[in-house]
Amino acid sequence: MIYEARDVSYRYAEALALDAVSFVIERNQRVAILGANGSGKSTLLRLLDGLYFPESGAIHFDGRQLTEEALNENGFAEHFRKTVAFVFQNPDVQLFNPTVYDEIAFGPLQLGRNGIDALVAGMLDRFQIAHLKDRAPHRLSGGEKKRVALASTLVLDPEVLILDEPTAALDPESQSAMIEFLLDCRGKKTVITATHNLDIVEEIADYCLVLRAGRLVAQGPPEELLQNEKLLRETHLLRSHRHRHGEVVHSHPHVHQRHTHGGPSAQAE
């Protein structure tokens, strides 16, 4: 396993954000953290990235407890920061360099890597943003910013990638590119994604954790959890589908339909 959380609680001044949460994340597993706004998803991601620390309970990374003291030790801190990367929901939080090229080159330069030009060129090509390399990040569209933020993170080839609402506010093309990337991570990286977009969960995750008001209320494979209408309703993840017949508008819950991939042979299984 790569992460283990034991009875983790975290409180802001005004409210309890996480309440005795326990789970395990295996190495190279893709995990989706599901929950409505305010359920504790973003707080949990920050704890996993060592930006926050539990008020009670413990989080272990690769067998070592994540604490402020541990992350002040040069050896462990360097290992953790090279291994784990966080892409924020709002890319403006992490983009600060004058050009896209500088943004992607920043991490490798800080670590004294060689072949910076080749590393940056590879990321520019991978995320189809070579035409933006001399542009200022703050002048880009939301989708372009997200691609730059991802490129600047992945240029260091982290083993663990933490993503907060990665498809939020993206246009359809950028959303498809993000999903394709997450599909490609299967079996290669540990990917932890917070989202309330149920339509993409089966594509981006092998396992799910479901939060409600800071508590872990369910966990398991997405194909099981997404068919649990009672769970989705109780966690405010079930959206209504509305349609009009003449002057009458009907509303009914939309339960996710399982997708099959791979053509007729896959559908026949």
N, C-alpha and C positions, 0 to 999 in steps of 0.2 A: 504494500500500500504506500501511497505518497502522502496522504493526509488522514489524520484521525482527530475528530472533535469529540470531546467528552464533557457533557453537561455544560455547554458553553452558554453563558449569559452576558448580555451587554446592555447598559442603561445610558440613555442620554439624560440630561437634567430633567426633562419634562416627561419622559416615558421609558418603559422597558422595551428595548428594541428586539432582543433575542432572549429566549427563556429556556434554559436547560436543553440545548440542542446537541444531539449526538449523531454522528455518522462516520463512515469511512469512504474515502475515495481511492480507488486503485490506480496504479501507474498506467498511463496511456488510456484511461477511461474518459469518455466524454459525458459530462454530467450537466444537466440543466437544473437550475434552481428556479422553481416556479412559485408564483405568488402574486397577489394583487399589489397595487401601490401601497406602501406602508407595512408590508408583511415582514420586512427585515432582510430582503434579498441583498440590497447594496451594502448594508452593514456587515452581513456575513462575508461578502466578497472582500471588504476592506480588512476584516480579521484574517482571512486566508492569505492576503498579501502583506500582512505584518504592518499595516498602516494603523490599525487599532489593535488593542489587546483585551482579552476577556476580563470582565469584572469578576467572574467566577468560572470555574471549569478550566479546560485547557485545550489548546490546539497543538498537535504534533505534526511536524513536517519532516518526512524522511527519517522518522525516529527521534527527532529532536524537538523539544517543546519550544514553540514560538513565544518569546518574551522580549521585552525591551533589552534586557541584559544580553540575551543571546544575539540579538541583532546589533549590539554594540561590539561584539567580538569580530575582529576583522576577517578571520577565516570563515566563520559561519555566515556572516553578513555577505561576503563576496559570493560564496556558494549559493546562498538563497536568492540574491538579486540577479545572478546570472541565470538561475534556473527558472525563476518565476517572473512573469510579466503581466501587467494589468493594463487593459485598454478601457478607459473610462467611457461612460455613456455619452458625455459631452466632450468631444475631442479638443475643444478649446482649452480644457484644463491642462492638457499635456503638450500642446504645440506652442513653442515659444521662440523658435529660431527664425532668422530673417528670410530663409528660402526653404523650399521642400528638400532640396539637396542637403542643406545644412541640418535639417531636422533628422533625416535618415542617417546622416553621417555622425551625428552627435554621440550616440552610444558607443559605436566602435572606436571613435577617437578617444573617448574617456577611458576605454579599456586598453588602449595602446595596440589595437588590431592593425595588421598590415593589409594592404590591398583594399583600401577604403573605396576607391573609385569603382572597383569591380563589385564590391558588396552593395554599394548604393545602386549601381546600374542593374544588378540582379533584382533588387526590390522594386525599382521603378518599372521594370519590365513585367514582373510578376503581377503587380497590381494595376498595370496599364495607366501609369501616371507619369511616364517619361516626359510628356509634353508640359507637365507642371513643374519640372525640376527647378526652374529659376523663379517661380512664382512665390509670393508671400503666403504662408499657410492661412493667415487670418482673412485673406481675400478669396478663399476657395468656397465652393458650395459645401453643404453639410456632408454629402456623400463623398466628395473629394477629400474633405478633412478626415473623415473616418478611414479612408484608404491610406492616407498619409500616416495617421496615427498607428494603424496596424503595421504598415511597412517599417516605421521607425522602431516598433516593438520587436517584430520578427527578424529584423536584420541581425539581432544578437542570437537568434536560433534558440529561444528558451524552450525548456522541456515542458513547462506548465504555462498555459495561457488562460488568463482570467478576463472574462468579457462581461461588461455591464450593458444589457439591452443593445446588442451589437447591430440590430437591424432598425432600431428606432430612428425615425425621421429620414430614412433613406428612400430614394426613388427606387422603382422596381428593378432597374438594371443593377444599381449598387447593392440592393438587397440580394439579388440572385448571385452576384459575385461573392458576397459575404457567405452565403449558404454553401456555395461551391467550395470555398476555402475550408469551411468547417467540415464538410464531407471528406475533403482530402486529408484532414487531420486524423481520421479514424485509424486507430492502431499505431499512430506515430507520436502523438502528443497527448498529454493530459489537458483537456479543455473543460473549463468550468464556466458556464454561461448562465447569467441571470436574465430571465425573460418572462413576460406574461403573454407572449405571442404563441399560442398553442399550435398555430398552423405550421410552424417550422420545427417543432420539438422532435418529432420522429426522425427528421433529417439530421439534426445537429447533436443528438444525445443518444447514449446507450442506456442511461439511467437518470432518474429524476428524484429530486428532493422537493417536497411541497411544503411551503410555509404559510401559516395563517397567524397573524397578530404575534409574530415572533416565535411561534412554536412550530416544530417539525411535526406535521400531522400525517404525512404519508411519504413513502419512498418506494421506488421500484422501477421496472422497465416502462418506458413511455407508452407502449402499446397496451399495457394494462391500465395505467392511471388515466389515460385520456378517454377511456370508455366508462369511467366511473362518474356518472352524472351527479350522484349525490355529493361526492368529494369536490367536483368542480363547482357545483353550486355553493357549497359551504365555504369554499375558499375564494369565491367571487371571481372565478376564472371562466365561468360559463357565460358566453355571450348570447344574446337573443338575436334571432334572425327574423327580420320584418319584411313582409311583402304585402302588396295592395291588390285587392280584388274590387274593382270599381271604387266605391266610396269607403269600403271597409279595409282597415289595416289589421293584418294578423301578425301576432308575435309568438314565437315558440323558441325554446332553447336549442342552440346549435351544439350538437355533440360531435366531436371530431371523428371523421371517418378514416379508418386506417388506410394508409397508402401501401401499394405494392410496387416494387421496382424490378426492372429487368424484363419487362415485356410479358407475352402470353405465358411463358413457362413459369415465371414467378407467380402470376396470378392463379395458375392452376394448382399450386402447391397447397 
